Structure formats: C-alpha cells, structure tokens
Amino acid sequence: MVASEVPGDGFLLDVREDDEWRAGHAPDAVHIPLSELNSRVGEVPNDRDIYVICRSGARSAQAVAAFNNAGWTSSNVEGGMHAWEAAGRPMVSEAGTDPFVA
C-alpha cells in the first residue's frame, strides 16, 4: 500500500528502532521495534487491518509476512517512512527537533 492511501484511522504499526522512532514518526503510529514484535504481539489488534511501516519497507515486509501467516490482515507501507515523508503525511519527533527520517 502506498503511504498516501493509509487511512487516517488505520492501525499504523512502526517497527523501526528507538532512535529512528525518536527522529520522526507518524503521530498516531504504535511503536513496536521488529526485534520486540514476537514478545509484544498481544499489543496488536487481530480484528482490524494493520498497516506496517519501517524506514524503507524491508523490515515491515518481514512483519507483514509473519502477521498474514498467523491470520492477521496486514499491509506493508511501500517505501516506508521515506515515502510517508515524501507524500506529505504528518510527522512528529520525540527528539525536540523537526521530525526527519533517520
């Protein structure tokens, strides 16, 4: 799915690492690093579509494959946060600076 088509009320899961998240992320995204996903999967709803994002799309593709194999309905945000930023979608930072894709 392209970044511009992710619904505003969709469950957006950001699987990047903490430093990437702090630099810039979608305001309503839920942050669970890919390395923690197995132990925190209970935080992800299985009764709605999941939109998974990372920096460029590779890590999120891994998460989407795992979710879909386990019965969830999930989509990879193609191009990741780079595409999100390029599409002019909103971003916030936890670092006290203007948000950017790290």
N, C-alpha and C positions, 0 to 999 in steps of 0.2 A: 504494500500500500504506500502511496506517495504521501509525504508529510502534510501536504495541503489538504488531504482528504481525511485525516484522522479527526473523528468527531470531537467537538469540544467537551462533550460529556462522556467520552470514551475512557476506559481504564488504561492509562498510559503507564507502562512499566519501563523504567530506566534501569538497565543492567550494567551501567558503567561503574568504574571505581570511584571511591570517595572524592579524590582530587578532581576528577572530571566533573562530577556532580556539583561540587562547590563552585567551580568556574562558571557554569551556566547550565540551566535545565529548564524544561517546561514547568510553568508554575504549579500545575495540578498533577504532575507526574508522581508516581510512587517509586522510591529508590530502593532497589534490592540488587546489590552487585551480583554478577553472574556467579562468582565464586561462593556466594551465600545462598543461592537460589534453592538448592536441594533442602537446606535446613529451614528455609523461611517460606516454602511454597504455600503453606497454610494461610499466608497473608494475601494470596492472590485469589480472587473470586473465580469459581468454576461455573458460574451461572450467567456469565456475560462475556462478550468479546474482549480480548486482551490485545492491546497494541504495544509491541515491544520495540524499544529503541536503545541504541548504543551510540558510539561516535560515528561509525561509518556503515554499519549494517551487518558486520560479520558475527559479533557476539550475540546480537539479538536474533540472528538467523538460527544459531545453535539453540537458544532458549525457545524459539517458536517451534522448532522441530521436536524438542522434548515435550513442550506443552501439548502440541497436537497429537503426538504419540500417546500421551496419557489421557486424552479425551477432552482437553480444553479446546476452545476455538480461539486461535490467536493469529495475528498477522505481524509480519516484520515491517517496520517503517524503513522503507528503502532509502539508502543514503544517510540514515541515522541523523544525529544532531546537526551534521553539516547541512543536510537537506532541509531540516527543520528551520535552521537559521536562514538559509537562502530563500525559503518560502515566506519569510517574514513572520513566522509564528512567534508568539510571545516567549520570552526567556527571562529568568531571574538568576541572580548569583547569591551564593552564600558567603562569598569572599569579600564583600564590601566594595566590589568594583563593578564596572559594567560587565554584564554577562558575555561570555565567549565560549567557544567550543575548544576544549583542551584536548 
